[in-house]
Amino acid sequence: MHDSDDIITIEGIELPESLLELQQASKDHDDALQYGYCMPSQVCSATGSI
């Protein structure tokens, strides 16, 4: 059904020299660090929605 679809992970949306605005915003908030398990999926979902 989706055999030819691309799969993009959190590593695949990074910029070579800097963080995406979404990644930087989550890094700037002290409480975001405790969400290391779910934060990558939230950044991927948000990036896909934009």
KEVEX-862212 format. One line per field, with one value per residue (C-alpha): chain; residue number from 0; x, y, z; residue in one letter. Coordinates in steps of 0.25 Angstrom, whole numbers, padded with zeros to 4 digits. Layout:
N
mido: c(A;...)
bado: c(NUM;...)
x: c(X;...)
y: c(Y;...)
z: c(Z;...)
tortor: c(a;...)
//
This chain:
50
mido: c(A;A;A;A;A;A;A;A;A;A;A;A;A;A;A;A;A;A;A;A;A;A;A;A;A;A;A;A;A;A;A;A;A;A;A;A;A;A;A;A;A;A;A;A;A;A;A;A;A;A)
bado: c(0;1;2;3;4;5;6;7;8;9;10;11;12;13;14;15;16;17;18;19;20;21;22;23;24;25;26;27;28;29;30;31;32;33;34;35;36;37;38;39;40;41;42;43;44;45;46;47;48;49)
x: c(0000;0011;0023;0029;0026;0038;0040;0047;0052;0056;0070;0066;0060;0072;0079;0094;0099;0087;0074;0061;0053;0044;0056;0062;0049;0048;0062;0060;0050;0056;0044;0045;0058;0050;0042;0054;0046;0034;0039;0045;0032;0025;0035;0033;0018;0019;0029;0019;0008;0014)
y: c(0000;0010;0002;0014;0024;0031;0030;0042;0040;0051;0049;0052;0065;0072;0083;0081;0093;0096;0091;0093;0104;0094;0086;0099;0103;0090;0091;0105;0101;0094;0085;0079;0071;0062;0058;0052;0039;0046;0059;0053;0048;0061;0069;0060;0061;0076;0077;0069;0077;0090)
z: c(0000;0004;-0002;-0010;0001;0008;0023;0030;0044;0053;0048;0034;0037;0043;0036;0035;0042;0052;0058;0052;0058;0065;0070;0075;0082;0089;0094;0099;0109;0121;0123;0109;0112;0121;0108;0101;0098;0091;0086;0073;0069;0073;0065;0053;0054;0055;0043;0035;0038;0034)
tortor: c(m;h;d;s;d;d;i;i;t;i;e;g;i;e;l;p;e;s;l;l;e;l;q;q;a;s;k;d;h;d;d;a;l;q;y;g;y;c;m;p;s;q;v;c;s;a;t;g;s;i)
//
